[in-house]
Amino acid sequence: MTIQSAFSREPISVTSTQITKSVSGEGDGSKKGSDTMGMKHRVDKAVYVTYGAITPQLAERTGFSNQDAESIKAVLQKLFEGDASSARPEGSMAVLKVIWWKHNSKSGQYSSAKVHNSLTVNADGSFDLDNLDGLTPEVIEGF
C-alpha cells in the first residue's frame, strides 16, 4: 500500500501484515487451525512534520517566559533520544531539523499560517523556505 504525503509528492511505503492466532482444530485437538484477528500496518520510512506556536498574550498570563521558550527550543532537537518502545525501537526516529521563527513584535509580522506555509518539506527530509521579509528563521540541526 502507498499513501501520498501531504508535504511532498513522493509516496510513503506502508507494510501491512495479517495478524492470526492458532486455535485448536476439531477432534482430538492435535490439528491446528488459524483465526484472523486483523491487520497491523507499519510506515517503513517517512518524514513527519509538526508545527507549533507560542502566543505572547497567553504566555504573559501564564508566566511563560523567553527563557521557557529557549528551553523548549533546546530540547526539541533531542526529542526522541532515549524514547524507545516496542512499537518504536531505539534509534528508529530522530529530529532532523528544528526551524524556529521569532517575530519582532507580540502581534507578529505574519500569521502562523503564512509562516507555516512558507516551509515545504520533501520526502528525503530536505526542505525549502519561502522568504518572508523581516522574518529570518533559525535552522537548528537535530541531535
SULMOLIN-V473270 format. One record per residue. SS is DSSP state (hx for helix, st for strand, lp for the rest). PSI is psi in whole degrees, 0 to 359 (* if undefined). Layout:
ss=SS psi=PSI
ss=SS psi=PSI
This chain:
ss=lp psi=140
ss=st psi=147
ss=st psi=161
ss=st psi=130
ss=lp psi=143
ss=lp psi=346
ss=lp psi=354
ss=lp psi=172
ss=lp psi=0
ss=lp psi=138
ss=st psi=151
ss=st psi=132
ss=st psi=130
ss=st psi=128
ss=st psi=130
ss=st psi=133
ss=st psi=132
ss=st psi=131
ss=st psi=125
ss=st psi=161
ss=st psi=150
ss=st psi=137
ss=st psi=150
ss=st psi=136
ss=lp psi=186
ss=lp psi=166
ss=lp psi=228
ss=lp psi=359
ss=lp psi=4
ss=lp psi=342
ss=lp psi=139
ss=st psi=140
ss=st psi=182
ss=st psi=152
ss=st psi=127
ss=st psi=130
ss=st psi=333
ss=st psi=198
ss=st psi=147
ss=st psi=130
ss=st psi=140
ss=st psi=132
ss=st psi=117
ss=st psi=317
ss=st psi=133
ss=lp psi=162
ss=lp psi=120
ss=lp psi=143
ss=lp psi=135
ss=lp psi=153
ss=lp psi=157
ss=lp psi=172
ss=lp psi=150
ss=lp psi=123
ss=lp psi=114
ss=hx psi=322
ss=hx psi=318
ss=hx psi=325
ss=hx psi=318
ss=hx psi=317
ss=hx psi=331
ss=hx psi=354
ss=lp psi=12
ss=lp psi=128
ss=lp psi=173
ss=hx psi=325
ss=hx psi=322
ss=hx psi=318
ss=hx psi=319
ss=hx psi=324
ss=hx psi=317
ss=hx psi=315
ss=hx psi=321
ss=hx psi=324
ss=hx psi=339
ss=hx psi=323
ss=lp psi=342
ss=lp psi=22
ss=lp psi=319
ss=lp psi=6
ss=lp psi=126
ss=lp psi=18
ss=lp psi=70
ss=lp psi=154
ss=lp psi=175
ss=lp psi=331
ss=lp psi=341
ss=lp psi=86
ss=lp psi=158
ss=lp psi=131
ss=lp psi=0
ss=lp psi=344
ss=lp psi=146
ss=lp psi=151
ss=lp psi=124
ss=lp psi=313
ss=st psi=150
ss=st psi=125
ss=st psi=119
ss=st psi=121
ss=lp psi=138
ss=lp psi=115
ss=lp psi=161
ss=lp psi=7
ss=lp psi=163
ss=lp psi=322
ss=lp psi=347
ss=lp psi=153
ss=lp psi=333
ss=lp psi=159
ss=lp psi=158
ss=hx psi=319
ss=hx psi=318
ss=hx psi=320
ss=hx psi=312
ss=hx psi=321
ss=hx psi=348
ss=lp psi=351
ss=st psi=127
ss=st psi=123
ss=st psi=132
ss=lp psi=163
ss=lp psi=334
ss=lp psi=2
ss=lp psi=349
ss=lp psi=165
ss=st psi=161
ss=st psi=141
ss=st psi=127
ss=lp psi=144
ss=lp psi=131
ss=st psi=112
ss=lp psi=128
ss=lp psi=2
ss=st psi=102
ss=lp psi=121
ss=lp psi=150
ss=st psi=125
ss=st psi=118
ss=st psi=127
ss=st psi=145
ss=lp psi=165
ss=lp psi=*
